Amino acid sequence: MKLVAVDDLPDEPLAAAGVFHQHWLPHVETVLREGQDVTVAFTPGDHTHCAWRRAAIQGLARKYAPRKVNGIAGGKDERMETTLAYLEAAPGVTGQYLLLHGD
Protein backbone atom coordinates (compact mmCIF):
# COMPACT_ATOMS: atom_id res chain seq x y z
CA MET A 1 0.00 0.00 0.00
CA LYS A 2 1.33 3.41 -0.94
CA LEU A 3 1.15 6.25 1.59
CA VAL A 4 0.66 9.71 0.10
CA ALA A 5 1.36 12.35 2.75
CA VAL A 6 -0.52 15.54 1.85
CA ASP A 7 0.82 18.71 3.41
CA ASP A 8 0.92 22.46 2.82
CA LEU A 9 -2.83 22.83 2.41
CA PRO A 10 -4.44 26.19 3.18
CA ASP A 11 -6.46 26.56 6.39
CA GLU A 12 -9.62 27.59 4.55
CA PRO A 13 -11.48 24.42 3.46
CA LEU A 14 -12.51 25.52 -0.03
CA ALA A 15 -8.98 26.65 -0.85
CA ALA A 16 -7.57 23.43 0.65
CA ALA A 17 -9.88 21.31 -1.49
CA GLY A 18 -8.78 23.24 -4.58
CA VAL A 19 -5.09 22.72 -3.84
CA PHE A 20 -5.66 19.02 -3.14
CA HIS A 21 -7.54 18.48 -6.40
CA GLN A 22 -5.05 20.48 -8.45
CA HIS A 23 -1.75 19.28 -6.98
CA TRP A 24 -2.26 16.01 -5.08
CA LEU A 25 -5.09 14.25 -6.90
CA PRO A 26 -3.10 13.63 -10.12
CA HIS A 27 -0.35 11.92 -8.09
CA VAL A 28 -2.83 9.74 -6.18
CA GLU A 29 -4.55 8.72 -9.42
CA THR A 30 -1.22 7.82 -11.02
CA VAL A 31 -0.43 5.49 -8.13
CA LEU A 32 -3.87 3.88 -8.43
CA ARG A 33 -3.56 3.43 -12.20
CA GLU A 34 -0.23 1.68 -11.56
CA GLY A 35 -2.15 -0.91 -9.53
CA GLN A 36 -1.28 0.08 -5.97
CA ASP A 37 -3.67 0.64 -3.08
CA VAL A 38 -3.37 4.11 -1.50
CA THR A 39 -3.79 5.70 1.89
CA VAL A 40 -3.86 9.50 1.79
CA ALA A 41 -2.51 11.01 5.01
CA PHE A 42 -3.78 14.53 5.61
CA THR A 43 -2.40 16.89 8.20
CA PRO A 44 -4.90 17.57 11.00
CA GLY A 45 -7.71 19.93 10.12
CA ASP A 46 -10.82 21.10 11.88
CA HIS A 47 -14.33 19.79 11.18
CA THR A 48 -14.75 22.09 8.17
CA HIS A 49 -12.33 19.90 6.18
CA CYS A 50 -14.06 16.56 6.81
CA ALA A 51 -16.68 16.76 4.06
CA TRP A 52 -14.39 17.54 1.13
CA ARG A 53 -11.77 15.03 2.28
CA ARG A 54 -14.35 12.28 2.74
CA ALA A 55 -15.90 13.03 -0.66
CA ALA A 56 -12.50 12.91 -2.39
CA ILE A 57 -11.57 9.57 -0.80
CA GLN A 58 -14.98 8.02 -1.48
CA GLY A 59 -14.93 9.20 -5.10
CA LEU A 60 -11.47 7.73 -5.66
CA ALA A 61 -12.50 4.43 -4.06
CA ARG A 62 -15.51 4.15 -6.39
CA LYS A 63 -13.56 5.15 -9.49
CA TYR A 64 -10.63 2.80 -8.92
CA ALA A 65 -12.34 -0.25 -7.39
CA PRO A 66 -11.14 -2.88 -6.65
CA ARG A 67 -8.09 -0.83 -5.56
CA LYS A 68 -8.34 0.25 -1.92
CA VAL A 69 -8.30 3.98 -1.19
CA ASN A 70 -8.53 5.38 2.34
CA GLY A 71 -7.75 8.67 4.05
CA ILE A 72 -6.44 9.40 7.51
CA ALA A 73 -5.82 12.62 9.41
CA GLY A 74 -4.06 13.48 12.63
CA GLY A 75 -2.66 11.22 15.26
CA LYS A 76 0.84 10.50 16.48
CA ASP A 77 3.32 8.21 14.76
CA GLU A 78 2.36 5.05 16.67
CA ARG A 79 -1.36 5.51 15.97
CA MET A 80 -0.59 6.26 12.35
CA GLU A 81 1.51 3.10 11.97
CA THR A 82 -1.14 0.95 13.67
CA THR A 83 -3.88 2.38 11.46
CA LEU A 84 -1.82 1.91 8.29
CA ALA A 85 -1.11 -1.71 9.23
CA TYR A 86 -4.82 -2.31 9.84
CA LEU A 87 -5.85 -0.76 6.52
CA GLU A 88 -3.28 -2.77 4.62
CA ALA A 89 -4.45 -6.05 6.20
CA ALA A 90 -8.21 -5.38 5.95
CA PRO A 91 -9.24 -6.60 2.49
CA GLY A 92 -12.67 -4.93 2.34
CA VAL A 93 -11.95 -1.56 3.94
CA THR A 94 -11.97 1.16 1.30
CA GLY A 95 -13.45 4.64 0.87
CA GLN A 96 -12.96 5.52 4.54
CA TYR A 97 -11.74 8.81 6.00
CA LEU A 98 -10.46 8.17 9.53
CA LEU A 99 -9.70 10.82 12.11
CA LEU A 100 -6.92 9.78 14.49
CA HIS A 101 -6.99 11.50 17.84
CA GLY A 102 -4.69 11.52 20.80
CA ASP A 103 -1.94 13.43 22.45
URHU-V499214 format. One record per residue. N is the residue number from 1. PHI is phi in whole degrees, 0 to 359 (* if undefined). PSI is psi in radians with two decimals (* if undefined). Layout:
BEGIN
{{N | PHI | PSI} {N | PHI | PSI}}
END
This chain:
BEGIN
{{1 | * | 2.35} {2 | 267 | 2.32} {3 | 260 | 2.17} {4 | 249 | 1.91} {5 | 270 | 1.92} {6 | 268 | 2.20} {7 | 221 | -3.14} {8 | 59 | 0.65} {9 | 269 | 2.55} {10 | 298 | 2.78} {11 | 288 | -0.57} {12 | 285 | 2.22} {13 | 299 | -0.71} {14 | 294 | -0.73} {15 | 294 | -0.69} {16 | 296 | -0.74} {17 | 298 | -0.72} {18 | 298 | -0.78} {19 | 295 | -0.75} {20 | 301 | -0.87} {21 | 293 | -0.57} {22 | 280 | -0.74} {23 | 255 | -0.60} {24 | 261 | -0.62} {25 | 303 | -0.78} {26 | 302 | -0.67} {27 | 294 | -0.80} {28 | 299 | -0.76} {29 | 294 | -0.61} {30 | 298 | -0.80} {31 | 300 | -0.76} {32 | 294 | -0.73} {33 | 296 | -0.48} {34 | 282 | -0.06} {35 | 96 | 0.22} {36 | 260 | 2.57} {37 | 283 | 2.71} {38 | 225 | 2.43} {39 | 242 | 2.18} {40 | 264 | 2.10} {41 | 258 | 1.95} {42 | 267 | 2.61} {43 | 291 | 2.74} {44 | 303 | 2.51} {45 | 216 | 2.80} {46 | 283 | -3.12} {47 | 301 | -0.38} {48 | 289 | -0.19} {49 | 264 | -0.24} {50 | 300 | -0.78} {51 | 295 | -0.82} {52 | 290 | -0.61} {53 | 294 | -0.82} {54 | 299 | -0.76} {55 | 297 | -0.71} {56 | 296 | -0.81} {57 | 295 | -0.79} {58 | 296 | -0.70} {59 | 296 | -0.73} {60 | 296 | -0.73} {61 | 298 | -0.71} {62 | 292 | -0.78} {63 | 295 | -0.67} {64 | 252 | 0.28} {65 | 304 | 2.42} {66 | 268 | 0.18} {67 | 298 | 2.58} {68 | 265 | 2.30} {69 | 228 | 2.15} {70 | 224 | 2.81} {71 | 233 | 2.54} {72 | 224 | 2.69} {73 | 214 | 2.42} {74 | 80 | -2.97} {75 | 88 | 2.79} {76 | 270 | 2.99} {77 | 307 | -0.80} {78 | 297 | -0.76} {79 | 294 | -0.66} {80 | 297 | -0.83} {81 | 298 | -0.75} {82 | 297 | -0.75} {83 | 294 | -0.75} {84 | 298 | -0.73} {85 | 297 | -0.72} {86 | 298 | -0.84} {87 | 298 | -0.65} {88 | 292 | -0.63} {89 | 275 | -0.31} {90 | 270 | 1.82} {91 | 295 | -0.50} {92 | 257 | 0.06} {93 | 270 | 1.96} {94 | 207 | 2.69} {95 | 77 | 0.31} {96 | 259 | 2.50} {97 | 242 | 1.94} {98 | 253 | 2.31} {99 | 261 | 2.09} {100 | 262 | 2.22} {101 | 243 | 2.83} {102 | 138 | 2.75} {103 | 261 | *}}
END
